Amino acid sequence: MHHQAVERVAPELVEMRLGEFLQKEKRLTSVANQLGVRVHNLPKRPPDVQDDRDFHYVVLGPSAASESGKPSPEAQKYIKEKSLSGDPRVYRNAILLLVPAKDGLDLLRARVQDYLGWEEVARLPDVGTLDDTIRALLRGHIENARKKIPEAVLQAYCIVVTVSSKGEIEAFKITPEDKPLFEIIKADKRSRILDQPFNPEALLPGGPYDLWQKGELKRCNFCQTQQNPKLLRYVRFCVYFPHSKRGGDWGA
């Protein structure tokens, strides 16, 4: 009965229920919220992610599925573009995406379809004629199938897409553990996330970030420069020089 019910489950229903499970899985976005990161859970289009100096952590849906070393066209679009007309994004280095792996997504869809098949069996007219033991067994199958989905979500969402220090859009794989995914991403050196007190003096001429051009009095491009680390928080301050009242905005 279950095998036949699974075959009757419409792909559209699988996608709809899959989206519901993704929305409910808090481990995709937890910790990032607590750190003050701008979190975007399943945005519909690139303009939903603002182009500014804030750090943006974006969880994309199944259509952005990628492979390690092969970011999908949709994932790349969120980093490259800030509008529906294709206007280039300025602060590309401030965007980090989490997307599903293609093979993991196949398994996740299979888990959702299996669960929906058991729900379909429970709605069959003949179920009412079954004894209590069989109905209890059926409820157990439904619950077990449902419990497998959240873990399949975490296993599927293992591809990070972001800008490398060379300015290239790269995709790399992380290993999901029993912890929030952003915690794993933040600890991975390939993410290049700076999560420690930031010394403003590091931004001055002669500092480690090489922001300044000869003769310039102010700079405000830290978040635009891909060689720099990604900053979880943006603060604003001014740098003043002797004999000058001019200052500048800084992301730090």
C-alpha positions in Angstrom: 0.0 0.0 0.0 2.8 2.4 0.9 4.7 1.7 -2.3 1.7 2.5 -4.4 0.9 5.6 -2.4 4.4 7.0 -2.8 4.1 6.7 -6.6 0.8 8.7 -6.5 2.4 11.6 -4.6 2.6 14.6 -7.1 6.0 16.3 -7.5 4.4 19.6 -6.9 3.2 18.5 -3.5 6.7 17.2 -2.6 8.2 20.7 -3.5 5.5 22.5 -1.5 6.0 20.4 1.7 9.7 20.5 1.2 9.6 24.3 1.4 7.6 24.0 4.6 10.2 21.8 6.2 12.9 24.2 5.2 11.1 27.1 6.7 10.7 25.2 10.0 14.4 24.0 10.3 15.9 26.6 12.7 19.3 25.1 12.6 19.8 26.6 9.1 19.8 30.1 10.5 20.3 29.9 14.3 23.4 31.5 15.8 23.6 33.9 12.8 20.6 35.7 14.2 22.2 35.8 17.7 25.4 37.4 16.2 23.4 40.2 14.6 24.0 39.0 11.1 21.4 40.0 8.4 19.7 36.6 7.8 17.7 35.9 4.6 15.8 32.6 4.8 14.7 31.4 1.3 14.5 34.8 -0.5 12.6 34.7 -3.8 15.0 37.0 -5.8 18.3 38.9 -5.5 16.7 42.3 -4.7 15.5 40.7 -1.5 19.1 40.8 -0.3 20.2 44.4 0.2 23.4 45.6 -1.4 25.1 47.4 1.6 28.0 47.0 4.0 26.2 44.7 6.4 27.1 41.0 6.4 24.3 39.0 4.7 23.8 35.3 5.4 21.5 33.9 2.8 19.8 30.4 2.7 18.6 29.6 -0.8 16.0 27.1 -1.9 16.3 23.9 -4.0 16.6 25.8 -7.3 20.0 27.1 -6.2 21.4 23.6 -5.6 25.1 23.4 -6.4 28.2 21.2 -6.3 31.6 21.7 -4.7 33.5 23.8 -7.1 30.4 24.4 -9.2 28.1 27.2 -7.9 24.8 27.1 -9.7 23.8 30.0 -12.0 21.0 31.0 -9.5 23.5 31.1 -6.6 25.9 33.2 -8.6 23.1 35.6 -9.5 22.5 36.5 -5.8 26.2 37.5 -5.5 26.6 39.3 -8.8 23.3 41.1 -9.1 21.3 43.4 -6.8 18.2 44.0 -9.0 15.9 42.3 -11.5 17.5 44.2 -14.3 20.9 42.8 -13.5 22.6 45.8 -12.0 25.9 44.6 -10.5 26.1 44.2 -6.8 28.7 46.5 -5.2 29.3 44.7 -1.8 29.7 41.2 -3.1 32.2 40.3 -0.4 29.5 40.9 2.2 27.3 38.0 0.9 27.6 34.4 2.0 25.1 31.8 0.7 24.2 28.4 2.0 22.6 26.1 -0.6 21.8 22.4 -0.9 24.0 19.9 -2.7 22.4 18.3 -5.7 22.8 14.7 -4.4 21.7 15.7 -0.9 18.6 17.4 -2.4 17.6 14.1 -4.2 17.7 12.2 -0.9 15.8 15.0 0.9 13.0 14.9 -1.7 12.9 11.1 -1.4 12.5 11.4 2.4 9.6 13.9 1.9 7.9 11.7 -0.7 8.2 8.7 1.6 6.6 10.7 4.5 3.8 11.9 2.2 3.2 8.3 1.1 2.5 7.2 4.6 0.2 10.1 5.1 -1.6 9.0 1.9 -2.0 5.5 3.3 -3.5 6.8 6.6 -6.2 8.5 4.5 -7.3 5.4 2.7 -10.9 4.2 3.4 -9.7 0.7 4.4 -7.6 2.0 7.3 -10.8 2.5 9.3 -11.4 -1.3 9.3 -7.9 -2.1 10.6 -7.4 -3.2 14.2 -5.8 -1.0 16.8 -2.4 -2.7 16.6 -2.1 -2.1 12.8 -3.3 1.5 13.2 -0.7 2.1 15.9 2.0 0.6 13.6 0.9 2.9 10.8 1.2 5.9 13.1 4.7 4.8 14.0 5.6 4.6 10.3 4.3 8.2 9.7 6.2 9.6 12.7 9.5 7.8 11.9 9.3 9.1 8.3 8.7 12.6 9.5 11.6 12.5 11.9 14.0 11.6 9.1 13.3 14.8 7.2 15.0 17.4 9.5 18.3 15.5 9.5 18.1 15.1 5.7 17.7 18.9 5.5 20.9 19.4 7.4 22.8 16.8 5.3 21.5 18.4 2.1 22.5 22.0 3.0 26.3 21.5 2.9 27.4 23.9 0.1 28.7 27.4 0.8 28.9 29.9 -2.0 30.8 33.1 -1.5 33.5 35.4 -3.0 37.1 34.2 -2.6 40.0 36.4 -1.8 40.7 36.5 -5.5 37.3 37.9 -6.3 36.0 34.7 -7.8 32.6 33.1 -6.8 33.5 29.7 -5.3 31.4 26.9 -3.8 32.8 24.6 -1.2 31.4 21.8 0.9 31.1 21.7 4.7 30.5 18.7 6.9 27.3 19.0 8.8 27.4 18.1 12.5 25.0 18.1 15.3 25.2 21.9 15.7 23.8 25.0 13.9 25.2 25.2 10.4 26.3 28.8 10.6 28.6 27.9 13.5 30.3 25.4 11.2 30.5 27.9 8.4 32.0 30.6 10.6 34.7 28.3 11.8 35.7 27.3 8.3 38.7 29.3 7.1 37.4 29.3 3.5 34.5 31.5 4.6 36.9 34.2 5.7 34.7 35.5 8.4 36.3 37.8 11.1 34.5 37.3 14.4 36.7 39.0 16.9 37.3 42.6 18.2 38.4 44.8 15.3 41.1 47.3 15.9 40.3 50.5 13.9 44.0 51.3 13.6 44.3 48.3 11.3 42.5 50.4 8.7 45.0 53.3 8.7 47.8 53.7 6.1 50.4 51.1 6.7 47.9 48.6 8.2 47.4 45.0 7.1 44.5 45.7 4.6 46.3 48.0 2.1 43.3 50.2 1.5 44.9 53.5 0.8 46.2 55.1 -2.4 48.8 57.7 -2.2 47.4 61.2 -1.4 44.0 60.0 -0.3 42.3 61.5 2.7 39.5 59.1 3.2 38.5 55.6 2.2 35.3 53.6 2.7 35.7 50.5 0.6 36.6 47.8 3.2 33.5 45.8 2.5 34.0 46.2 -1.2 37.5 44.7 -1.3 37.4 40.9 -1.7 40.9 40.4 -0.2 39.6 41.6 3.2 37.8 39.3 5.6 34.0 39.3 5.9 32.9 41.3 9.0 29.9 40.1 11.0 29.1 43.6 12.2 29.4 47.0 10.6 30.2 50.1 12.7 30.8 53.6 11.6 33.6 55.9 12.7 35.8 58.6 11.3 39.5 59.0 10.8 41.0 62.4 11.1 44.4 63.6 10.0 46.5 66.5 11.1 45.8 69.7 9.2 42.5 68.2 7.8 38.9 67.9 9.1 37.9 65.4 6.6 37.0 61.9 7.6 35.4 58.8 6.2 32.8 56.0 6.8 34.3 52.6 7.6 32.9 49.1 7.8 34.5 47.3 10.8 
